[in-house]
Amino acid sequence: MNPSLIARIDRSLGMALRAFSIACLLALILLLLTNIVSRATGWFGMNWFDEVVTTIFAWLVFIGASALWRERDHFAITLLAERLAGRKTEWLHQLAIALLGLLFAAVLLGYGALFVSRTTATTPVLELPQAWAYACLPIAGLLMTLYAVRDVWCAIRASRPRMPAVAPQGRVPAQAR
């Protein structure tokens, strides 16, 4: 597959993840404000409120986490990474973190899909399939797995020594001849 095509797909997916997360956040804000007005005035009832807010919040959290994973902007404890920065073993630390991330994402994907496939319940008020709320788990798991594979690949590539094209004294290295 063409690398520029992959980059365009990745950028488009990143924009879609961000837009979806922003839409979920705006929907939550509007619902919360509407609920406040509803309770303060008593003009209308919102007995469905909890079901919708819980579902939107779950989608916001998991799709938002996927967007952060794509950007490598998620929460991280960097104490060890800072101490290893610039050392030859830095790539090993990056690989270990990437492999742990891949394991987490694969478990989220597998068990999320299993959970959704076994869910038969409906929401009490709106009577919507509860699986819709849980579908964010395998979707986020799939996205995170793809980005974790990318992270593993980048860590492995970082382990390869870079060979200069020209030696310091202007001679071509023996391996490059």
Residue frames as a rotation matrix with the C-alpha (Angstrom) as fourth column:
MET 1
0.581 0.814 0.000 0.00
0.814 -0.581 0.000 0.00
0.000 0.000 -1.000 0.00
ASN 2
0.070 -0.521 0.851 1.23
0.484 -0.728 -0.486 3.47
0.872 0.446 0.201 -0.86
PRO 3
-0.502 -0.333 -0.798 2.70
0.864 -0.144 -0.483 5.27
0.046 -0.932 0.360 2.21
SER 4
-0.982 0.163 0.099 1.12
-0.161 -0.987 0.024 8.58
0.102 0.008 0.995 1.20
LEU 5
-0.176 0.960 -0.219 -2.29
-0.227 0.177 0.958 6.88
0.958 0.218 0.187 0.97
ILE 6
0.010 0.105 -0.994 -1.79
0.831 0.552 0.067 5.43
0.556 -0.827 -0.082 4.46
ALA 7
-0.844 -0.379 -0.380 -0.81
0.527 -0.716 -0.457 8.88
-0.099 -0.586 0.804 5.74
ARG 8
-0.750 0.629 0.205 -3.93
-0.429 -0.698 0.574 10.45
0.504 0.342 0.793 4.18
ILE 9
0.107 0.789 -0.605 -6.17
0.178 0.584 0.792 7.75
0.978 -0.193 -0.077 5.67
ASP 10
-0.272 -0.308 -0.912 -4.49
0.925 0.176 -0.336 8.23
0.264 -0.935 0.237 9.05
ARG 11
-0.996 -0.094 -0.007 -4.97
0.093 -0.972 -0.216 12.02
0.014 -0.216 0.976 8.94
SER 12
-0.405 0.914 0.018 -8.62
-0.447 -0.215 0.868 11.61
0.797 0.344 0.496 7.94
LEU 13
0.152 0.415 -0.897 -9.18
0.551 0.718 0.426 9.09
0.820 -0.559 -0.120 10.71
GLY 14
-0.648 -0.476 -0.595 -7.50
0.759 -0.332 -0.561 11.42
0.070 -0.814 0.576 13.19
MET 15
-0.908 0.365 0.206 -9.77
-0.333 -0.927 0.173 14.29
0.254 0.088 0.963 12.18
ALA 16
-0.056 0.933 -0.356 -12.83
-0.219 0.336 0.916 12.02
0.974 0.129 0.185 12.41
LEU 17
-0.085 -0.037 -0.996 -11.84
0.831 0.549 -0.091 10.80
0.550 -0.835 -0.016 15.89
ARG 18
-0.915 -0.292 -0.279 -11.32
0.397 -0.778 -0.486 14.39
-0.075 -0.556 0.828 17.07
ALA 19
-0.692 0.709 0.137 -14.60
-0.503 -0.609 0.613 15.57
0.518 0.355 0.778 15.53
PHE 20
0.066 0.724 -0.686 -16.51
0.187 0.667 0.722 12.66
0.980 -0.176 -0.091 17.07
SER 21
-0.365 -0.282 -0.887 -15.00
0.900 0.138 -0.414 13.33
0.240 -0.949 0.204 20.50
ILE 22
-1.000 0.013 -0.024 -15.85
-0.008 -0.981 -0.192 17.03
-0.026 -0.191 0.981 20.27
ALA 23
-0.381 0.920 -0.085 -19.41
-0.425 -0.093 0.900 16.21
0.821 0.380 0.427 19.18
CYS 24
0.047 0.356 -0.933 -19.81
0.635 0.711 0.303 13.87
0.771 -0.607 -0.193 22.17
LEU 25
-0.698 -0.380 -0.607 -18.50
0.714 -0.432 -0.551 16.54
-0.053 -0.818 0.573 24.53
LEU 26
-0.906 0.408 0.118 -20.84
-0.365 -0.890 0.271 19.18
0.215 0.203 0.955 23.10
ALA 27
-0.107 0.896 -0.430 -23.78
-0.102 0.421 0.901 16.76
0.989 0.141 0.047 23.33
LEU 28
-0.182 -0.017 -0.983 -22.96
0.884 0.435 -0.172 16.08
0.431 -0.900 -0.064 26.99
ILE 29
-0.947 -0.197 -0.253 -22.77
0.291 -0.862 -0.415 19.80
-0.136 -0.467 0.874 27.76
LEU 30
-0.655 0.755 0.047 -26.11
-0.529 -0.502 0.685 20.46
0.540 0.423 0.727 26.05
LEU 31
0.018 0.668 -0.744 -27.78
0.257 0.716 0.649 17.52
0.966 -0.203 -0.159 27.78
LEU 32
-0.447 -0.243 -0.861 -26.47
0.880 0.052 -0.472 18.57
0.160 -0.969 0.191 31.19
LEU 33
-0.993 0.107 -0.058 -27.63
-0.097 -0.985 -0.141 22.16
-0.072 -0.135 0.988 30.68
THR 34
-0.377 0.905 -0.195 -31.03
-0.438 0.011 0.899 20.96
0.816 0.425 0.393 29.47
ASN 35
-0.061 0.319 -0.946 -31.33
0.641 0.739 0.208 18.70
0.765 -0.594 -0.249 32.50
ILE 36
-0.814 -0.266 -0.516 -30.51
0.571 -0.524 -0.632 21.61
-0.102 -0.809 0.578 34.83
VAL 37
-0.829 0.558 0.020 -33.20
-0.523 -0.788 0.324 23.75
0.197 0.259 0.946 33.20
SER 38
-0.191 0.779 -0.598 -35.65
-0.111 0.588 0.801 20.85
0.975 0.220 -0.026 33.32
ARG 39
-0.244 0.048 -0.969 -35.12
0.854 0.485 -0.191 20.26
0.460 -0.873 -0.160 37.02
ALA 40
-0.921 -0.175 -0.348 -35.16
0.335 -0.813 -0.477 23.95
-0.199 -0.556 0.807 37.91
THR 41
-0.748 0.641 -0.174 -38.34
-0.662 -0.696 0.279 24.79
0.058 0.324 0.944 35.99
GLY 42
-0.566 0.532 0.630 -40.21
0.003 0.766 -0.643 21.49
-0.825 -0.362 -0.435 35.94
TRP 43
-0.084 0.542 -0.836 -41.39
-0.877 -0.438 -0.196 22.26
-0.473 0.717 0.513 32.40
PHE 44
0.558 0.214 -0.802 -40.53
-0.669 0.687 -0.283 18.84
0.490 0.695 0.526 31.01
GLY 45
0.697 -0.273 0.663 -39.27
-0.384 0.639 0.666 15.49
-0.605 -0.719 0.340 32.23
MET 46
0.240 -0.698 -0.674 -36.06
-0.869 0.155 -0.471 13.84
0.433 0.699 -0.569 31.16
ASN 47
0.649 0.079 0.756 -36.40
-0.568 0.711 0.414 10.33
-0.505 -0.699 0.507 32.54
TRP 48
0.932 -0.318 0.174 -34.19
0.352 0.683 -0.640 9.06
0.084 0.658 0.748 29.68
PHE 49
0.783 -0.599 0.167 -31.36
-0.575 -0.800 -0.173 11.42
0.237 0.040 -0.971 30.64
ASP 50
0.316 -0.708 0.631 -29.13
-0.656 0.318 0.685 8.96
-0.686 -0.630 -0.364 32.53
GLU 51
0.530 -0.069 0.845 -29.20
0.420 0.887 -0.191 6.36
-0.736 0.457 0.499 29.76
VAL 52
0.887 -0.150 0.436 -28.18
0.366 -0.349 -0.863 8.80
0.281 0.925 -0.255 27.05
VAL 53
0.685 -0.659 0.311 -25.52
-0.713 -0.693 0.105 10.57
0.147 -0.294 -0.945 29.12
THR 54
0.368 -0.546 0.753 -23.93
-0.356 0.665 0.656 7.27
-0.859 -0.510 0.050 30.18
THR 55
0.618 -0.084 0.782 -23.78
0.642 0.627 -0.441 6.05
-0.453 0.775 0.441 26.58
ILE 56
0.877 -0.288 0.384 -22.37
0.081 -0.699 -0.710 9.30
0.473 0.654 -0.590 25.19
PHE 57
0.613 -0.674 0.413 -19.82
-0.766 -0.378 0.520 9.48
-0.195 -0.635 -0.748 28.00
ALA 58
0.423 -0.445 0.789 -18.60
0.102 0.889 0.447 5.93
-0.900 -0.108 0.422 27.30
TRP 59
0.693 -0.140 0.707 -18.17
0.721 0.125 -0.682 6.73
0.007 0.982 0.188 23.61
LEU 60
0.863 -0.387 0.325 -16.38
-0.332 -0.919 -0.214 9.99
0.381 0.076 -0.921 24.45
VAL 61
0.527 -0.679 0.511 -13.94
-0.608 0.120 0.785 8.24
-0.594 -0.724 -0.350 26.78
PHE 62
0.292 -0.436 0.851 -13.02
0.319 0.883 0.343 5.32
-0.902 0.171 0.397 24.53
ILE 63
0.659 -0.077 0.748 -12.99
0.738 -0.123 -0.663 7.08
0.142 0.990 -0.024 21.17
GLY 64
0.886 -0.369 0.282 -11.20
-0.397 -0.916 0.049 10.03
0.240 -0.155 -0.958 22.77
ALA 65
0.454 -0.742 0.493 -8.62
-0.331 0.373 0.867 7.62
-0.827 -0.556 -0.077 24.18
SER 66
0.432 -0.260 0.864 -8.12
0.765 0.613 -0.198 6.22
-0.478 0.746 0.463 20.68
ALA 67
0.853 -0.094 0.514 -7.55
0.267 -0.767 -0.583 9.73
0.449 0.634 -0.629 19.35
LEU 68
0.725 -0.614 0.311 -5.00
-0.663 -0.501 0.556 10.40
-0.185 -0.609 -0.771 22.09
TRP 69
0.409 -0.568 0.714 -3.27
0.174 0.817 0.549 7.08
-0.896 -0.101 0.433 21.39
ARG 70
0.689 -0.099 0.718 -2.98
0.725 0.056 -0.687 8.03
0.028 0.994 0.110 17.72
GLU 71
0.762 -0.349 0.546 -1.28
-0.160 -0.918 -0.363 11.29
0.628 0.189 -0.755 18.65
ARG 72
-0.029 -0.709 -0.705 0.83
0.718 0.476 -0.508 9.58
0.695 -0.521 0.495 21.34
ASP 73
-0.500 -0.047 0.865 -0.62
-0.283 -0.935 -0.214 12.21
0.818 -0.352 0.454 23.63
HIS 74
0.567 0.733 -0.376 -2.19
0.095 0.395 0.914 9.99
0.818 -0.554 0.154 26.28
PHE 75
0.767 -0.219 0.604 -1.26
-0.641 -0.313 0.701 10.04
0.036 -0.924 -0.380 29.94
ALA 76
0.554 -0.656 -0.513 2.22
0.273 0.726 -0.631 8.67
0.786 0.209 0.581 30.59
ILE 77
0.894 -0.447 -0.031 4.63
-0.067 -0.202 0.977 8.36
-0.443 -0.871 -0.210 33.47
THR 78
0.861 -0.508 0.019 7.92
-0.022 -0.075 -0.997 9.44
0.508 0.858 -0.075 31.92
LEU 79
0.711 -0.616 0.338 10.41
-0.574 -0.232 0.785 9.06
-0.406 -0.752 -0.519 34.77
LEU 80
0.263 -0.622 0.737 12.16
0.288 0.780 0.556 6.02
-0.921 0.066 0.384 33.25
ALA 81
0.636 0.027 0.772 11.89
0.772 -0.022 -0.635 7.35
-0.001 0.999 -0.035 29.69
GLU 82
0.926 -0.298 0.231 13.60
-0.278 -0.954 -0.117 10.59
0.255 0.044 -0.966 30.70
ARG 83
0.462 -0.788 0.407 16.44
-0.521 0.130 0.843 8.69
-0.718 -0.602 -0.351 32.37
LEU 84
0.135 -0.379 0.915 16.95
0.527 0.810 0.258 6.48
-0.839 0.448 0.309 29.31
ALA 85
0.948 0.301 -0.098 16.75
0.091 -0.556 -0.826 9.31
-0.303 0.774 -0.555 26.78
GLY 86
0.584 -0.733 -0.348 19.73
-0.805 -0.469 -0.363 9.34
0.103 0.492 -0.864 24.45
ARG 87
-0.222 -0.667 0.712 21.00
-0.661 0.640 0.393 5.93
-0.717 -0.383 -0.582 25.55
LYS 88
-0.766 -0.152 -0.625 21.35
-0.602 0.510 0.614 2.94
0.226 0.846 -0.482 23.27
THR 89
-0.886 0.441 -0.145 18.70
0.464 0.844 -0.268 1.08
0.004 -0.305 -0.952 25.30
GLU 90
-0.681 0.665 -0.308 16.04
-0.466 -0.717 -0.518 3.76
-0.565 -0.209 0.798 24.88
TRP 91
-0.399 0.529 -0.749 14.49
-0.804 0.190 0.563 1.83
0.440 0.827 0.349 21.99
LEU 92
-0.751 0.082 -0.655 14.16
0.245 0.956 -0.161 -1.24
0.613 -0.282 -0.738 24.24
HIS 93
-0.805 0.485 -0.342 12.09
0.223 -0.287 -0.932 0.76
-0.550 -0.826 0.123 26.71
GLN 94
-0.452 0.642 -0.620 9.96
-0.827 -0.562 0.021 2.10
-0.335 0.522 0.785 23.85
LEU 95
-0.538 0.212 -0.816 9.48
-0.442 0.753 0.487 -1.45
0.718 0.622 -0.311 22.55
ALA 96
-0.872 0.205 -0.445 8.44
0.466 0.626 -0.625 -2.75
0.151 -0.752 -0.642 25.98
ILE 97
-0.632 0.665 -0.398 5.89
-0.180 -0.625 -0.759 0.05
-0.754 -0.408 0.515 26.38
ALA 98
-0.403 0.464 -0.789 4.59
-0.915 -0.170 0.367 -0.52
0.036 0.869 0.493 22.84
LEU 99
-0.692 0.116 -0.713 4.22
-0.073 0.971 0.228 -4.27
0.718 0.210 -0.663 23.43
LEU 100
-0.830 0.431 -0.354 2.36
0.457 0.162 -0.875 -3.70
-0.320 -0.888 -0.331 26.70
GLY 101
-0.493 0.652 -0.576 0.11
-0.582 -0.739 -0.339 -1.23
-0.647 0.168 0.744 24.90
LEU 102
-0.513 0.255 -0.820 -0.51
-0.714 0.404 0.572 -3.77
0.477 0.878 -0.025 22.16
LEU 103
-0.853 0.191 -0.487 -1.43
0.372 0.876 -0.308 -6.39
0.367 -0.443 -0.818 24.76
PHE 104
-0.693 0.610 -0.385 -3.87
0.131 -0.418 -0.899 -3.99
-0.709 -0.673 0.209 26.45
ALA 105
-0.410 0.535 -0.739 -5.46
-0.839 -0.539 0.076 -2.96
-0.358 0.651 0.670 23.15
ALA 106
-0.655 0.129 -0.744 -5.81
-0.399 0.778 0.486 -6.57
0.642 0.615 -0.458 21.97
VAL 107
-0.847 0.374 -0.377 -7.47
0.531 0.554 -0.641 -7.56
-0.031 -0.743 -0.668 25.25
LEU 108
-0.535 0.666 -0.520 -9.84
-0.244 -0.711 -0.660 -4.58
-0.809 -0.226 0.542 24.99
LEU 109
-0.453 0.329 -0.828 -10.68
-0.884 -0.052 0.464 -5.57
0.110 0.943 0.314 21.42
GLY 110
-0.752 0.089 -0.653 -11.20
-0.062 0.977 0.205 -9.26
0.656 0.194 -0.729 22.17
TYR 111
-0.742 0.469 -0.478 -13.14
0.650 0.331 -0.684 -8.98
-0.162 -0.819 -0.551 25.40
GLY 112
-0.622 0.536 -0.571 -15.03
-0.397 -0.844 -0.360 -5.91
-0.674 0.003 0.738 24.18
ALA 113
-0.540 0.399 -0.741 -16.24
-0.740 0.194 0.644 -7.82
0.401 0.896 0.190 21.13
LEU 114
-0.747 0.241 -0.619 -17.18
0.364 0.928 -0.078 -10.80
0.556 -0.284 -0.781 23.31
PHE 115
-0.771 0.439 -0.461 -19.04
0.334 -0.338 -0.880 -8.53
-0.542 -0.833 0.114 25.74
VAL 116
-0.536 0.577 -0.616 -21.00
-0.747 -0.664 0.028 -6.83
-0.393 0.475 0.787 22.95
SER 117
-0.590 0.283 -0.756 -21.86
-0.492 0.616 0.615 -10.14
0.640 0.735 -0.224 21.28
ARG 118
-0.688 0.295 -0.662 -23.24
0.571 0.784 -0.243 -11.57
0.448 -0.545 -0.709 24.53
THR 119
-0.882 0.368 -0.296 -25.22
-0.031 -0.670 -0.741 -8.51
-0.471 -0.645 0.602 25.57
THR 120
-0.617 0.745 0.254 -28.95
0.656 0.308 0.689 -8.94
0.435 0.592 -0.678 25.05
ALA 121
-0.215 0.541 -0.813 -30.28
0.821 -0.350 -0.451 -6.34
-0.529 -0.764 -0.369 27.49
THR 122
-0.024 0.257 0.966 -32.06
0.668 -0.715 0.206 -3.16
0.743 0.651 -0.155 26.52
THR 123
-0.935 -0.268 0.233 -32.08
0.046 -0.741 -0.670 0.18
0.352 -0.615 0.705 28.29
PRO 124
-0.657 0.698 -0.285 -35.01
0.648 0.330 -0.686 0.52
-0.385 -0.635 -0.669 30.73
VAL 125
-0.106 0.657 -0.747 -36.56
0.020 -0.749 -0.662 3.76
-0.994 -0.086 0.067 29.46
LEU 126
-0.057 0.025 -0.998 -35.70
-0.885 -0.463 0.039 4.03
-0.461 0.886 0.049 25.76
GLU 127
0.579 0.258 0.773 -35.52
-0.112 0.965 -0.239 0.25
-0.807 0.052 0.588 25.26
LEU 128
0.613 -0.518 -0.596 -32.47
-0.748 -0.139 -0.649 0.56
0.253 0.844 -0.473 23.02
PRO 129
0.779 -0.391 -0.491 -30.02
0.361 0.919 -0.158 -2.35
0.513 -0.054 0.857 22.78
GLN 130
0.868 -0.493 -0.062 -27.42
-0.145 -0.371 0.917 -1.97
-0.475 -0.787 -0.394 25.52
ALA 131
0.307 -0.768 0.562 -24.88
0.822 0.512 0.251 -3.35
-0.480 0.385 0.788 23.05
TRP 132
0.612 -0.063 0.788 -24.92
0.525 -0.713 -0.465 0.07
0.591 0.699 -0.403 21.34
ALA 133
0.889 -0.290 0.355 -23.44
-0.449 -0.701 0.554 1.60
0.088 -0.652 -0.753 24.46
TYR 134
0.541 -0.691 0.480 -20.85
-0.093 0.518 0.850 -1.15
-0.836 -0.504 0.216 24.75
ALA 135
0.822 -0.181 0.540 -19.87
0.567 0.355 -0.744 -1.13
-0.057 0.917 0.394 21.06
CYS 136
0.804 -0.567 0.178 -17.34
-0.516 -0.815 -0.264 1.59
0.295 0.121 -0.948 21.81
LEU 137
0.502 -0.631 0.592 -15.15
-0.451 0.393 0.801 -1.04
-0.738 -0.669 -0.088 23.52
PRO 138
0.296 -0.454 0.840 -14.25
0.640 0.747 0.178 -3.21
-0.709 0.485 0.512 20.51
ILE 139
0.831 -0.006 0.556 -14.15
0.464 -0.543 -0.700 -0.20
0.306 0.840 -0.448 18.17
ALA 140
0.750 -0.594 0.290 -11.69
-0.658 -0.711 0.247 1.61
0.060 -0.377 -0.924 20.43
GLY 141
0.434 -0.586 0.685 -9.83
-0.153 0.701 0.697 -1.68
-0.888 -0.407 0.214 20.95
LEU 142
0.588 -0.177 0.789 -9.41
0.771 0.420 -0.479 -2.08
-0.246 0.890 0.384 17.18
LEU 143
0.853 -0.256 0.455 -8.20
0.013 -0.861 -0.509 1.50
0.522 0.440 -0.731 16.72
MET 144
0.632 -0.633 0.447 -5.80
-0.724 -0.277 0.632 1.22
-0.276 -0.723 -0.633 19.66
THR 145
0.508 -0.436 0.743 -4.51
0.275 0.899 0.339 -2.13
-0.816 0.032 0.577 18.36
LEU 146
0.730 -0.220 0.647 -3.73
0.644 -0.096 -0.759 -0.58
0.229 0.971 0.072 14.98
TYR 147
0.716 -0.468 0.519 -1.88
-0.408 -0.883 -0.232 2.31
0.567 -0.046 -0.823 16.58
ALA 148
0.620 -0.515 0.593 -0.10
-0.508 0.312 0.803 -0.04
-0.598 -0.798 -0.068 19.01
VAL 149
0.618 -0.402 0.675 1.17
0.667 0.723 -0.180 -2.10
-0.416 0.562 0.715 16.05
ARG 150
0.726 -0.352 0.591 2.45
0.228 -0.688 -0.689 1.16
0.649 0.635 -0.419 14.57
ASP 151
0.700 -0.451 0.553 4.21
-0.708 -0.536 0.459 1.95
0.089 -0.713 -0.695 17.86
VAL 152
0.611 -0.484 0.627 5.83
0.056 0.816 0.575 -1.50
-0.790 -0.316 0.525 17.98
TRP 153
0.659 -0.339 0.671 7.00
0.748 0.200 -0.633 -1.07
0.081 0.919 0.385 14.38
CYS 154
0.725 -0.379 0.575 8.47
-0.195 -0.914 -0.356 2.36
0.660 0.146 -0.737 15.16
ALA 155
0.675 -0.486 0.555 10.26
-0.632 0.007 0.775 1.02
-0.381 -0.874 -0.302 18.25
ILE 156
0.588 -0.463 0.663 11.77
0.480 0.860 0.173 -1.84
-0.650 0.217 0.728 16.24
ARG 157
0.669 -0.328 0.667 12.90
0.576 -0.340 -0.744 0.56
0.471 0.881 -0.039 13.52
ALA 158
0.784 -0.373 0.497 14.50
-0.526 -0.823 0.213 2.77
0.330 -0.428 -0.842 16.19
SER 159
0.728 -0.509 0.459 16.66
-0.120 0.564 0.817 -0.19
-0.675 -0.650 0.350 17.25
ARG 160
0.669 -0.482 0.566 18.46
0.743 0.418 -0.523 -0.36
0.015 0.770 0.638 13.91
PRO 161
-0.016 -0.742 -0.670 21.78
0.469 -0.597 0.651 1.48
-0.883 -0.304 0.358 13.88
ARG 162
0.941 0.294 -0.170 21.96
0.030 -0.572 -0.820 4.28
-0.338 0.766 -0.547 11.38
MET 163
0.113 -0.930 0.351 24.93
0.844 0.276 0.460 3.99
-0.525 0.244 0.816 9.02
PRO 164
0.269 -0.050 -0.962 26.34
-0.220 -0.975 -0.011 7.28
-0.938 0.215 -0.273 7.75
ALA 165
0.970 0.110 0.216 26.69
0.187 0.226 -0.956 7.58
-0.154 0.968 0.199 4.00
VAL 166
0.432 -0.870 0.240 30.12
-0.021 -0.275 -0.961 9.16
0.902 0.410 -0.137 4.37
ALA 167
0.333 -0.424 -0.842 32.69
0.914 0.366 0.177 8.45
0.233 -0.828 0.510 7.07
PRO 168
0.764 0.020 -0.645 33.99
0.374 -0.828 0.418 11.40
-0.526 -0.560 -0.640 9.13
GLN 169
-0.185 -0.911 -0.369 37.26
0.008 -0.377 0.926 11.68
-0.983 0.168 0.077 7.11
GLY 170
0.069 0.289 -0.955 35.40
-0.881 -0.430 -0.194 11.58
-0.467 0.855 0.225 3.80
ARG 171
-0.889 -0.366 -0.275 35.92
-0.451 0.803 0.389 7.84
0.078 0.470 -0.879 3.20
VAL 172
0.136 0.934 -0.330 33.01
-0.770 0.309 0.558 5.57
0.623 0.178 0.762 2.38
PRO 173
0.060 -0.090 0.994 32.44
-0.861 0.498 0.098 3.01
-0.504 -0.862 -0.047 5.17
ALA 174
-0.863 -0.500 -0.075 33.49
-0.478 0.757 0.446 -0.56
-0.167 0.421 -0.892 4.31
GLN 175
-0.534 0.721 0.440 29.93
0.367 0.668 -0.648 -1.88
-0.761 -0.185 -0.621 4.82
ALA 176
0.372 0.751 -0.546 28.52
-0.156 -0.530 -0.834 0.56
-0.915 0.395 -0.080 2.25
ARG 177
-0.420 -0.621 -0.661 30.92
-0.758 -0.160 0.632 -0.44
-0.499 0.767 -0.404 -0.60
